[in-house]
């Protein structure tokens, strides 16, 4: 149980960074449009 909770916590902790890197690689030009 505790080990599973630790894995889930790590996943939640790294999820935002992974999502940001994924979207940045997927569409950098559209992200620039959103920024501007």
mmCIF file of the N, C-alpha and C atoms, coordinates in Angstrom:
data_MODEL
# 
_entry.id   MODEL 
# 
loop_
_atom_site.group_PDB 
_atom_site.id 
_atom_site.type_symbol 
_atom_site.label_atom_id 
_atom_site.label_alt_id 
_atom_site.label_comp_id 
_atom_site.label_asym_id 
_atom_site.label_entity_id 
_atom_site.label_seq_id 
_atom_site.pdbx_PDB_ins_code 
_atom_site.Cartn_x 
_atom_site.Cartn_y 
_atom_site.Cartn_z 
_atom_site.occupancy 
_atom_site.B_iso_or_equiv 
_atom_site.pdbx_formal_charge 
_atom_site.auth_seq_id 
_atom_site.auth_comp_id 
_atom_site.auth_asym_id 
_atom_site.auth_atom_id 
_atom_site.pdbx_PDB_model_num 
ATOM 1   N N  . UNK A 1 1  ? 0.834  -1.203 0.000   1.00 0.00 ? 1  UNK A N  1 
ATOM 2   C CA . UNK A 1 1  ? 0.000  0.000  0.000   1.00 0.00 ? 1  UNK A CA 1 
ATOM 3   C C  . UNK A 1 1  ? 0.871  1.257  0.000   1.00 0.00 ? 1  UNK A C  1 
ATOM 4   N N  . UNK A 1 2  ? 1.785  1.351  0.965   1.00 0.00 ? 2  UNK A N  1 
ATOM 5   C CA . UNK A 1 2  ? 2.610  2.563  1.076   1.00 0.00 ? 2  UNK A CA 1 
ATOM 6   C C  . UNK A 1 2  ? 3.510  2.719  -0.152  1.00 0.00 ? 2  UNK A C  1 
ATOM 7   N N  . UNK A 1 3  ? 4.035  1.595  -0.644  1.00 0.00 ? 3  UNK A N  1 
ATOM 8   C CA . UNK A 1 3  ? 4.893  1.667  -1.834  1.00 0.00 ? 3  UNK A CA 1 
ATOM 9   C C  . UNK A 1 3  ? 4.080  2.175  -3.020  1.00 0.00 ? 3  UNK A C  1 
ATOM 10  N N  . UNK A 1 4  ? 2.844  1.695  -3.138  1.00 0.00 ? 4  UNK A N  1 
ATOM 11  C CA . UNK A 1 4  ? 1.980  2.125  -4.234  1.00 0.00 ? 4  UNK A CA 1 
ATOM 12  C C  . UNK A 1 4  ? 1.683  3.617  -4.109  1.00 0.00 ? 4  UNK A C  1 
ATOM 13  N N  . UNK A 1 5  ? 1.425  4.062  -2.889  1.00 0.00 ? 5  UNK A N  1 
ATOM 14  C CA . UNK A 1 5  ? 1.163  5.485  -2.662  1.00 0.00 ? 5  UNK A CA 1 
ATOM 15  C C  . UNK A 1 5  ? 2.371  6.320  -3.057  1.00 0.00 ? 5  UNK A C  1 
ATOM 16  N N  . UNK A 1 6  ? 3.563  5.840  -2.754  1.00 0.00 ? 6  UNK A N  1 
ATOM 17  C CA . UNK A 1 6  ? 4.782  6.567  -3.109  1.00 0.00 ? 6  UNK A CA 1 
ATOM 18  C C  . UNK A 1 6  ? 4.921  6.696  -4.618  1.00 0.00 ? 6  UNK A C  1 
ATOM 19  N N  . UNK A 1 7  ? 4.598  5.616  -5.336  1.00 0.00 ? 7  UNK A N  1 
ATOM 20  C CA . UNK A 1 7  ? 4.690  5.639  -6.801  1.00 0.00 ? 7  UNK A CA 1 
ATOM 21  C C  . UNK A 1 7  ? 3.690  6.643  -7.367  1.00 0.00 ? 7  UNK A C  1 
ATOM 22  N N  . UNK A 1 8  ? 2.480  6.641  -6.831  1.00 0.00 ? 8  UNK A N  1 
ATOM 23  C CA . UNK A 1 8  ? 1.451  7.566  -7.301  1.00 0.00 ? 8  UNK A CA 1 
ATOM 24  C C  . UNK A 1 8  ? 1.873  9.002  -7.021  1.00 0.00 ? 8  UNK A C  1 
ATOM 25  N N  . UNK A 1 9  ? 2.439  9.237  -5.833  1.00 0.00 ? 9  UNK A N  1 
ATOM 26  C CA . UNK A 1 9  ? 2.881  10.591 -5.476  1.00 0.00 ? 9  UNK A CA 1 
ATOM 27  C C  . UNK A 1 9  ? 3.977  11.061 -6.423  1.00 0.00 ? 9  UNK A C  1 
ATOM 28  N N  . UNK A 1 10 ? 4.923  10.174 -6.739  1.00 0.00 ? 10 UNK A N  1 
ATOM 29  C CA . UNK A 1 10 ? 5.997  10.532 -7.673  1.00 0.00 ? 10 UNK A CA 1 
ATOM 30  C C  . UNK A 1 10 ? 5.419  10.834 -9.049  1.00 0.00 ? 10 UNK A C  1 
ATOM 31  N N  . UNK A 1 11 ? 4.451  10.042 -9.484  1.00 0.00 ? 11 UNK A N  1 
ATOM 32  C CA . UNK A 1 11 ? 3.845  10.259 -10.796 1.00 0.00 ? 11 UNK A CA 1 
ATOM 33  C C  . UNK A 1 11 ? 3.159  11.621 -10.843 1.00 0.00 ? 11 UNK A C  1 
ATOM 34  N N  . UNK A 1 12 ? 2.404  11.944 -9.787  1.00 0.00 ? 12 UNK A N  1 
ATOM 35  C CA . UNK A 1 12 ? 1.719  13.235 -9.726  1.00 0.00 ? 12 UNK A CA 1 
ATOM 36  C C  . UNK A 1 12 ? 2.735  14.371 -9.684  1.00 0.00 ? 12 UNK A C  1 
ATOM 37  N N  . UNK A 1 13 ? 3.850  14.125 -9.009  1.00 0.00 ? 13 UNK A N  1 
ATOM 38  C CA . UNK A 1 13 ? 4.876  15.165 -8.866  1.00 0.00 ? 13 UNK A CA 1 
ATOM 39  C C  . UNK A 1 13 ? 5.540  15.455 -10.209 1.00 0.00 ? 13 UNK A C  1 
ATOM 40  N N  . UNK A 1 14 ? 5.767  14.401 -11.027 1.00 0.00 ? 14 UNK A N  1 
ATOM 41  C CA . UNK A 1 14 ? 6.472  14.578 -12.299 1.00 0.00 ? 14 UNK A CA 1 
ATOM 42  C C  . UNK A 1 14 ? 5.522  14.822 -13.469 1.00 0.00 ? 14 UNK A C  1 
ATOM 43  N N  . UNK A 1 15 ? 4.224  14.611 -13.246 1.00 0.00 ? 15 UNK A N  1 
ATOM 44  C CA . UNK A 1 15 ? 3.266  14.741 -14.340 1.00 0.00 ? 15 UNK A CA 1 
ATOM 45  C C  . UNK A 1 15 ? 3.270  16.130 -14.975 1.00 0.00 ? 15 UNK A C  1 
ATOM 46  N N  . UNK A 1 16 ? 3.227  17.217 -14.198 1.00 0.00 ? 16 UNK A N  1 
ATOM 47  C CA . UNK A 1 16 ? 3.221  18.558 -14.812 1.00 0.00 ? 16 UNK A CA 1 
ATOM 48  C C  . UNK A 1 16 ? 4.444  18.812 -15.684 1.00 0.00 ? 16 UNK A C  1 
ATOM 49  N N  . UNK A 1 17 ? 5.616  18.405 -15.223 1.00 0.00 ? 17 UNK A N  1 
ATOM 50  C CA . UNK A 1 17 ? 6.835  18.630 -16.001 1.00 0.00 ? 17 UNK A CA 1 
ATOM 51  C C  . UNK A 1 17 ? 6.799  17.817 -17.293 1.00 0.00 ? 17 UNK A C  1 
ATOM 52  N N  . UNK A 1 18 ? 6.323  16.569 -17.197 1.00 0.00 ? 18 UNK A N  1 
ATOM 53  C CA . UNK A 1 18 ? 6.238  15.731 -18.388 1.00 0.00 ? 18 UNK A CA 1 
ATOM 54  C C  . UNK A 1 18 ? 5.235  16.302 -19.378 1.00 0.00 ? 18 UNK A C  1 
ATOM 55  N N  . UNK A 1 19 ? 4.102  16.782 -18.868 1.00 0.00 ? 19 UNK A N  1 
ATOM 56  C CA . UNK A 1 19 ? 3.080  17.354 -19.739 1.00 0.00 ? 19 UNK A CA 1 
ATOM 57  C C  . UNK A 1 19 ? 3.600  18.600 -20.426 1.00 0.00 ? 19 UNK A C  1 
ATOM 58  N N  . UNK A 1 20 ? 4.309  19.440 -19.669 1.00 0.00 ? 20 UNK A N  1 
ATOM 59  C CA . UNK A 1 20 ? 4.858  20.673 -20.247 1.00 0.00 ? 20 UNK A CA 1 
ATOM 60  C C  . UNK A 1 20 ? 5.868  20.348 -21.337 1.00 0.00 ? 20 UNK A C  1 
ATOM 61  N N  . UNK A 1 21 ? 6.759  19.398 -21.064 1.00 0.00 ? 21 UNK A N  1 
ATOM 62  C CA . UNK A 1 21 ? 7.763  19.014 -22.060 1.00 0.00 ? 21 UNK A CA 1 
ATOM 63  C C  . UNK A 1 21 ? 7.089  18.398 -23.282 1.00 0.00 ? 21 UNK A C  1 
ATOM 64  N N  . UNK A 1 22 ? 6.040  17.618 -23.060 1.00 0.00 ? 22 UNK A N  1 
ATOM 65  C CA . UNK A 1 22 ? 5.333  16.967 -24.165 1.00 0.00 ? 22 UNK A CA 1 
ATOM 66  C C  . UNK A 1 22 ? 4.659  17.999 -25.055 1.00 0.00 ? 22 UNK A C  1 
ATOM 67  N N  . UNK A 1 23 ? 3.943  18.940 -24.459 1.00 0.00 ? 23 UNK A N  1 
ATOM 68  C CA . UNK A 1 23 ? 3.247  19.957 -25.248 1.00 0.00 ? 23 UNK A CA 1 
ATOM 69  C C  . UNK A 1 23 ? 4.251  20.875 -25.933 1.00 0.00 ? 23 UNK A C  1 
ATOM 70  N N  . UNK A 1 24 ? 5.368  21.138 -25.260 1.00 0.00 ? 24 UNK A N  1 
ATOM 71  C CA . UNK A 1 24 ? 6.392  22.016 -25.840 1.00 0.00 ? 24 UNK A CA 1 
ATOM 72  C C  . UNK A 1 24 ? 6.997  21.366 -27.081 1.00 0.00 ? 24 UNK A C  1 
ATOM 73  N N  . UNK A 1 25 ? 7.240  20.045 -27.003 1.00 0.00 ? 25 UNK A N  1 
ATOM 74  C CA . UNK A 1 25 ? 7.811  19.340 -28.154 1.00 0.00 ? 25 UNK A CA 1 
ATOM 75  C C  . UNK A 1 25 ? 6.752  19.150 -29.235 1.00 0.00 ? 25 UNK A C  1 
ATOM 76  N N  . UNK A 1 26 ? 5.510  18.966 -28.814 1.00 0.00 ? 26 UNK A N  1 
ATOM 77  C CA . UNK A 1 26 ? 4.434  18.691 -29.762 1.00 0.00 ? 26 UNK A CA 1 
ATOM 78  C C  . UNK A 1 26 ? 4.148  19.919 -30.621 1.00 0.00 ? 26 UNK A C  1 
ATOM 79  N N  . UNK A 1 27 ? 3.954  21.066 -29.981 1.00 0.00 ? 27 UNK A N  1 
ATOM 80  C CA . UNK A 1 27 ? 3.583  22.271 -30.728 1.00 0.00 ? 27 UNK A CA 1 
ATOM 81  C C  . UNK A 1 27 ? 4.207  23.509 -30.105 1.00 0.00 ? 27 UNK A C  1 
ATOM 82  N N  . UNK A 1 28 ? 5.454  23.794 -30.437 1.00 0.00 ? 28 UNK A N  1 
ATOM 83  C CA . UNK A 1 28 ? 6.122  24.980 -29.887 1.00 0.00 ? 28 UNK A CA 1 
ATOM 84  C C  . UNK A 1 28 ? 5.564  26.271 -30.469 1.00 0.00 ? 28 UNK A C  1 
ATOM 85  N N  . UNK A 1 29 ? 5.117  26.226 -31.736 1.00 0.00 ? 29 UNK A N  1 
ATOM 86  C CA . UNK A 1 29 ? 4.622  27.446 -32.374 1.00 0.00 ? 29 UNK A CA 1 
ATOM 87  C C  . UNK A 1 29 ? 3.276  27.851 -31.793 1.00 0.00 ? 29 UNK A C  1 
ATOM 88  N N  . UNK A 1 30 ? 2.396  26.893 -31.549 1.00 0.00 ? 30 UNK A N  1 
ATOM 89  C CA . UNK A 1 30 ? 1.089  27.224 -30.988 1.00 0.00 ? 30 UNK A CA 1 
ATOM 90  C C  . UNK A 1 30 ? 1.238  27.697 -29.546 1.00 0.00 ? 30 UNK A C  1 
ATOM 91  N N  . UNK A 1 31 ? 2.262  27.178 -28.847 1.00 0.00 ? 31 UNK A N  1 
ATOM 92  C CA . UNK A 1 31 ? 2.492  27.626 -27.473 1.00 0.00 ? 31 UNK A CA 1 
ATOM 93  C C  . UNK A 1 31 ? 2.968  29.076 -27.477 1.00 0.00 ? 31 UNK A C  1 
ATOM 94  N N  . UNK A 1 32 ? 3.750  29.453 -28.488 1.00 0.00 ? 32 UNK A N  1 
ATOM 95  C CA . UNK A 1 32 ? 4.195  30.844 -28.592 1.00 0.00 ? 32 UNK A CA 1 
ATOM 96  C C  . UNK A 1 32 ? 2.999  31.750 -28.863 1.00 0.00 ? 32 UNK A C  1 
ATOM 97  N N  . UNK A 1 33 ? 2.053  31.270 -29.667 1.00 0.00 ? 33 UNK A N  1 
ATOM 98  C CA . UNK A 1 33 ? 0.855  32.062 -29.952 1.00 0.00 ? 33 UNK A CA 1 
ATOM 99  C C  . UNK A 1 33 ? 0.065  32.288 -28.668 1.00 0.00 ? 33 UNK A C  1 
ATOM 100 N N  . UNK A 1 34 ? -0.028 31.255 -27.847 1.00 0.00 ? 34 UNK A N  1 
ATOM 101 C CA . UNK A 1 34 ? -0.750 31.390 -26.583 1.00 0.00 ? 34 UNK A CA 1 
ATOM 102 C C  . UNK A 1 34 ? -0.035 32.362 -25.660 1.00 0.00 ? 34 UNK A C  1 
ATOM 103 N N  . UNK A 1 35 ? 1.291  32.340 -25.683 1.00 0.00 ? 35 UNK A N  1 
ATOM 104 C CA . UNK A 1 35 ? 2.075  33.220 -24.816 1.00 0.00 ? 35 UNK A CA 1 
ATOM 105 C C  . UNK A 1 35 ? 1.892  34.674 -25.229 1.00 0.00 ? 35 UNK A C  1 
ATOM 106 N N  . UNK A 1 36 ? 1.838  34.917 -26.542 1.00 0.00 ? 36 UNK A N  1 
ATOM 107 C CA . UNK A 1 36 ? 1.706  36.289 -27.040 1.00 0.00 ? 36 UNK A CA 1 
ATOM 108 C C  . UNK A 1 36 ? 0.232  36.643 -27.157 1.00 0.00 ? 36 UNK A C  1 
# 
